[in-house]
């Protein structure tokens, strides 16, 4: 179910971004080299160029909690989510073992039963015959299974483990996408404020021309 949801999200996001990406020449995130402020670090440069679509693709191809945060550069949170999902998986396995390991005798039957080599069978009558003027009944044997106890601990472990796995997936996607946008906006806002625009009039009498000089400084 999770893989289907991820696939649908990928298709929707890609369909919304492909046209704009073609227009910008940035379909594969391969932009031309541009000027970078001297104070900008490599990590800030990466934060400024992170893509939501790329994060979705990475998290969908490797559907493990924490992948979105790894792409966002939040490794600490990514490892925490990965460990949490691992604990959830162990809880689910323990719950399955607890439920499958408890037996409570044989299941009941409306027919007569017989035990053969430690296995109980139902004696289901299928035909009647006479032998030496005595009426007899022919039976077919059907194997009976044992009843399983409903383990409250096993059910609780399954619910807790499943809840942890689902919760880490949702947190990874929602918070991971938020962190990508937040870190990108912080870098662009920081260096955007450092842009300094200047405008000076230009008069060239020898050429009988006039104009305006526009400059941008960091």
KOLGUBA-208890 format. One record per residue: x, y, z of N, C-alpha, C in turn; residue in one letter. Coordinates in pm, whole numbers, padded with zeros to 5 digits, always signed. Layout:
// residues N
XYZXYZXYZa...
This chain:
// residues 218
+00084-00121+00000+00000+00000+00000+00087+00126+00000x+00195+00124+00084+00283+00239+00091+00352+00264-00043x+00395+00155-00111+00461+00171-00240+00366+00230-00343x+00238+00191-00340+00140+00246-00435+00120+00395-00413x+00112+00435-00285+00094+00578-00254+00215+00657-00301x+00336+00604-00275+00458+00671-00318+00462+00685-00469x+00422+00581-00542+00424+00584-00689+00330+00691-00741x+00210+00700-00683+00113+00802-00727+00168+00941-00701x+00231+00962-00585+00288+01093-00554+00399+01130-00652x+00481+01031-00689+00588+01058-00786+00530+01105-00919x+00430+01032-00968+00370+01067-01097+00310+01208-01092x+00240+01240-00983+00177+01372-00971+00282+01483-00968x+00386+01464-00887+00488+01567-00876+00567+01584-01005x+00598+01472-01069+00671+01481-01195+00590+01550-01304x+00461+01518-01311+00377+01578-01413+00363+01728-01393x+00368+01773-01267+00356+01917-01238+00486+01991-01263x+00600+01920-01260+00728+01988-01267+00801+01972-01399x+00763+01873-01480+00839+01848-01603+00830+01967-01699x+00709+02024-01715+00694+02137-01808+00777+02256-01764x+00771+02286-01634+00850+02398-01583+01000+02368-01592x+01037+02243-01572+01178+02205-01577+01233+02220-01718x+01152+02182-01819+01195+02200-01957+01216+02348-01989x+01126+02430-01940+01135+02573-01968+01261+02633-01905x+01302+02578-01789+01417+02634-01719+01546+02561-01756x+01538+02453-01835+01657+02378-01868+01713+02302-01750x+01626+02262-01657+01673+02205-01531+01605+02071-01504x+01577+01992-01607+01504+01867-01589+01582+01769-01503x+01715+01760-01526+01799+01669-01451+01884+01742-01347x+01840+01861-01310+01911+01939-01208+02052+01977-01257x+02069+01985-01389+02200+02016-01445+02199+02161-01494x+02210+02255-01401+02208+02396-01436+02348+02440-01474x+02355+02546-01549+02486+02599-01588+02555+02659-01466x+02687+02669-01471+02763+02723-01359+02729+02870-01340x+02701+02906-01216+02664+03044-01183+02756+03097-01074x+02758+03229-01060+02840+03292-00957+02788+03255-00818x+02882+03230-00726+02847+03192-00589+02912+03293-00495x+02839+03346-00395+02899+03439-00298+03019+03376-00227x+03120+03456-00197+03241+03406-00133+03213+03342+00002x+03116+03395+00074+03088+03346+00209+03005+03218+00210x+02948+03181+00096+02861+03062+00092+02943+02935+00102x+02904+02848+00195+02971+02719+00210+02911+02618+00112x+02982+02504+00097+02933+02400+00008+02799+02344+00058x+02785+02329+00189+02660+02276+00245+02545+02372+00219x+02570+02503+00231+02466+02602+00200+02431+02598+00052x+02531+02577-00033+02505+02567-00177+02415+02447-00206x+02443+02334-00139+02359+02216-00158+02218+02240-00106x+02206+02307+00010+02073+02336+00065+01993+02423-00030x+02060+02519-00094+01990+02611-00184+01942+02542-00311x+01998+02427-00344+01964+02358-00469+01896+02224-00449x+01850+02195-00330+01779+02070-00306+01641+02077-00374x+01596+01964-00429+01469+01959-00501+01372+01865-00429x+01247+01908-00417+01145+01824-00354+01122+01696-00433x+01119+01709-00567+01096+01592-00652+01207+01489-00632x+01331+01535-00623+01443+01443-00602+01428+01370-00469x+01386+01442-00366+01365+01380-00235+01256+01274-00240x+01148+01303-00311+01039+01205-00324+01086+01081-00398x+01164+01100-00505+01213+00985-00581+01305+00898-00496x+01396+00960-00422+01488+00885-00336+01411+00805-00231x+01312+00869-00166+01236+00801-00061+01147+00692-00116x+01106+00703-00242+01019+00603-00302+01097+00483-00353x+01214+00508-00409+01296+00397-00457+01350+00314-00341x+01377+00378-00229+01423+00309-00108+01322+00341+00002x+01208+00270+00007+01099+00304+00099+01130+00267+00243x+01233+00332+00298+01274+00309+00437+01264+00441+00511x+01202+00444+00629+01193+00569+00705+01331+00631+00728x+01341+00760+00703+01467+00831+00722+01531+00876+00592x+01491+00819+00478+01555+00852+00351+01532+00997+00311x+01413+01050+00339+01385+01189+00305+01475+01283+00385x+01498+01249+00512+01585+01332+00595+01732+01319+00554x+01772+01201+00510+01908+01185+00459+01930+01276+00337x+01831+01280+00248+01843+01367+00131+01844+01514+00173x+01770+01547+00277+01763+01686+00325+01888+01727+00401x+01981+01632+00422+02102+01664+00497+02085+01653+00647x+01972+01597+00692+01945+01579+00834+01977+01434+00873x+02105+01401+00876+02146+01262+00900+02109+01215+01040x+02121+01301+01139+02091+01262+01277+01947+01217+01290x+01856+01297+01235+01714+01260+01239+01688+01137+01154x+01757+01126+01040+01740+01011+00952+01777+00881+01022x+01889+00881+01096+01929+00760+01168+01832+00727+01281x+01778+00830+01345+01680+00806+01451+01555+00739+01396x+01508+00788+01281+01390+00728+01219+01419+00586+01173x+01539+00564+01122+01578+00430+01078+01581+00332+01196x+01635+00376+01308+01637+00292+01428+01496+00266+01480x+01412+00372+01476+01274+00355+01522+01198+00254+01438x+01218+00261+01305+01152+00164+01218+01203+00023+01243x+01333+00011+01273+01389-00120+01306+01327-00178+01432x+01308-00094+01534+01243-00140+01657+01098-00180+01630x+01031-00103+01543+00893-00138+01507+00886-00272+01438x+00982-00299+01348+00985-00426+01278+01010-00542+01375x+01101-00521+01470+01127-00625+01571+01002-00651+01655x+00927-00544+01686+00804-00559+01763+00700-00640+01686x+00689-00614+01556+00595-00690+01473+00634-00837+01469x+00763-00865+01450+00810-01004+01446+00783-01074+01578x+00810-01004+01690+00785-01063+01822+00637-01092+01841x+00551-01002+01791+00407-01024+01802+00361-01144+01723x+00416-01161+01603+00381-01278+01519+00425-01407+01588x+00545-01405+01643+00596-01524+01713+00509-01557+01833x+00469-01453+01907+00386-01476+02025+00250-01533+01989x+00194-01487+01878+00063-01537+01837+00070-01677+01779x+00177-01708+01709+00187-01838+01644+00240-01947+01737x+00297-01907+01851+00360-02006+01936+00272-02065+02044x+00150-02017+02059+00063-02064+02166-00050-02150+02110x-00064-02270+02164-00168-02362+02120-00257-02398+02239x-00382-02423+02212-00478-02450+02318-00563-02571+02283x-00495-02684+02255-00568-02807+02226-00623-02810+02085x-00697-02920+02057-00753-02939+01924-00883-02863+01905x-00911-02829+01781-01039-02766+01750-01151-02868+01768x-01268-02817+01803-01383-02906+01823-01441-02950+01689x-01516-03060+01691-01575-03114+01569-01714-03171+01600x-01801-03165+01502-01935-03224+01516-01933-03374+01492x-01819-03427+01447-01809-03569+01419-01724-03638+01525x-01729-03768+01521-01643-03847+01609-01498-03828+01564x-01407-03830+01661-01266-03807+01629-01182-03929+01667x-01062-03937+01608-00969-04043+01638-00828-03987+01631x-00742-04027+01723-00604-03982+01726-00513-04088+01666x-00432-04047+01570-00339-04139+01504-00202-04073+01500x-00106-04135+01569+00033-04087+01570+00043-03941+01612x-00033-03905+01714-00026-03770+01766-00105-03667+01689x-00178-03708+01586-00260-03617+01507-00406-03658+01521x-00493-03561+01541-00635-03588+01556-00707-03569+01423x-00802-03661+01396-00877-03658+01272-01027-03664+01302x-01105-03603+01212-01251-03619+01216-01289-03744+01136x-01383-03820+01189-01435-03937+01117-01567-03896+01051x-01559-03865+00923-01676-03816+00852-01738-03933+00776x-01864-03971+00809-01929-04084+00740-01959-04050+00594x-01927-04144+00506-01948-04119+00364-02037-04226+00298x-02040-04346+00354-02128-04448+00296-02157-04555+00404x-02263-04633+00377-02304-04742+00467-02299-04873+00387x-02245-04976+00449-02237-05106+00382-02269-05216+00484x-02302-05335+00429-02333-05451+00513-02223-05555+00497x-02187-05614+00608-02088-05720+00609-02129-05826+00711x-02153-05948+00660-02200-06057+00747-02332-06018+00815x-02420-05963+00734-02552-05920+00781-02543-05814+00891x-02430-05746+00896-02413-05637+00995-02391-05506+00919x-02469-05408+00956-02459-05278+00890-02339-05199+00945x-02256-05155+00855-02138-05079+00896-02134-04944+00821x-02056-04857+00873-02042-04722+00815-01897-04701+00774x-01880-04649+00653-01746-04614+00605-01717-04467+00631x-01597-04440+00672-01560-04303+00708-01442-04254+00623x-01434-04122+00611-01313-04058+00559-01255-03973+00670x-01124-03966+00679-01057-03893+00787-01014-03754+00738x-01043-03655+00819-01005-03517+00788-00923-03462+00904x-00805-03412+00872-00713-03364+00976-00772-03243+01050x-00758-03242+01180-00800-03130+01263-00678-03046+01301x-00694-02914+01302-00587-02824+01346-00605-02792+01493x-00499-02742+01552-00507-02702+01692-00554-02557+01703x-00620-02527+01812-00665-02391+01838-00548-02306+01884x-00554-02180+01849-00452-02086+01892-00509-01993+01997x-00433-01973+02102-00476-01878+02204-00461-01736+02152x-00552-01651+02190-00540-01511+02155-00448-01445+02255x-00326-01416+02213-00227-01357+02302-00241-01206+02304x-00278-01151+02417-00292-01006+02428-00158-00937+02407x-00051-01000+02458+00083-00942+02440+00121-00941+02293x+00090-01051+02222+00122-01058+02080+00047-00954+01998x-00082-00937+02027-00162-00837+01956-00108-00697+01984x-00072-00672+02111-00020-00540+02148+00111-00510+02076x+00199-00611+02066+00326-00592+01997+00305-00563+01849x+00208-00633+01787+00177-00607+01646+00127-00465+01624x+00036-00421+01710-00020-00286+01696+00086-00180+01718x+00166-00198+01824+00270-00099+01855+00374-00094+01743x+00420-00212+01698+00520-00216+01592+00470-00156+01463x+00347-00193+01423+00289-00136+01301+00272+00015+01312x+00229+00061+01430+00212+00206+01450+00343+00281+01440x+00450+00223+01494+00582+00288+01487+00629+00299+01342x+00614+00191+01266+00659+00192+01126+00581+00295+01045x+00449+00295+01060+00366+00392+00985+00398+00534+01029x+00413+00554+01161+00443+00688+01213+00575+00743+01164x+00679+00658+01160+00810+00705+01113+00806+00738+00964x+00727+00661+00887+00712+00692+00744+00648+00830+00725x+00538+00854+00794+00468+00982+00778+00557+01097+00825x+00624+01081+00938+00709+01188+00990+00824+01216+00894x+00881+01110+00839+00993+01127+00746+00950+01209+00625x+00832+01178+00570+00785+01250+00451+00745+01394+00485x+00659+01411+00584+00606+01545+00614+00717+01637+00665x+00790+01593+00767+00894+01678+00825+01013+01690+00731x+01044+01582+00657+01156+01587+00563+01134+01689+00452x+01015+01689+00393+00983+01788+00289+00986+01929+00346x+00937+01945+00469+00940+02077+00534+01084+02124+00553x+01175+02034+00594+01313+02072+00616+01383+02110+00487x+01352+02041+00377+01411+02077+00248+01372+02220+00210x+01243+02251+00222+01196+02386+00189+01254+02490+00283x+01258+02457+00414+01305+02553+00513+01453+02585+00493x+01536+02484+00475+01679+02507+00459+01708+02581+00329x+01634+02549+00224+01652+02618+00097+01614+02765+00110x+01501+02792+00177+01456+02930+00193+01552+03011+00281x+01609+02949+00385+01702+03019+00473+01826+03066+00397x+01882+02977+00313+02002+03012+00238+01971+03122+00137x+01862+03108+00065+01828+03209-00035+01794+03343+00028x+01729+03340+00144+01697+03465+00214+01823+03532+00266x+01915+03452+00322+02039+03506+00378+02121+03579+00273x+02143+03513+00159+02229+03575+00058+02152+03669-00034x+02020+03655-00037+01940+03751-00112+01944+03889-00050x+01950+03894+00086+01956+04023+00155+02090+04093+00134x+02193+04016+00095+02324+04076+00076+02341+04140-00062x+02242+04118-00149+02250+04178-00282+02235+04329-00271x+02323+04402-00336+02320+04548-00334+02308+04597-00478x+02200+04668-00504+02176+04721-00637+02218+04869-00642x+02283+04907-00747+02320+05048-00767+02280+05092-00907x+02240+05218-00918+02198+05272-01047+02261+05410-01064x+02337+05430-01172+02403+05557-01198+02373+05603-01341x+02347+05733-01356+02323+05784-01492+02454+05790-01571x+02445+05766-01699+02561+05771-01788+02534+05869-01901x+02625+05967-01917+02613+06067-02025+02741+06065-02106x+02730+06041-02235+02846+06037-02324+02826+06141-02435x+02875+06270-02409+02854+06378-02508+02917+06347-02643x+03036+06280-02640+03103+06255-02767+03022+06164-02859x+02935+06083-02797+02852+05992-02877+02707+06038-02883x+02682+06154-02822+02546+06206-02817+02448+06099-02761x+02493+06037-02649+02412+05930-02591+02405+05947-02439x+02297+05895-02386+02274+05896-02240+02211+05764-02200x+02236+05720-02078+02178+05593-02031+02193+05577-01882x+02166+05456-01838+02170+05423-01695+02255+05300-01675x+02346+05303-01575+02430+05188-01541+02370+05118-01418x+02341+04991-01433+02281+04912-01324+02385+04809-01278x+02413+04808-01150+02512+04714-01096+02454+04636-00980x+02509+04514-00963+02471+04427-00852+02598+04386-00779x+02603+04409-00647+02719+04375-00567+02680+04287-00449x+02772+04200-00406+02752+04118-00287+02832+04178-00172x
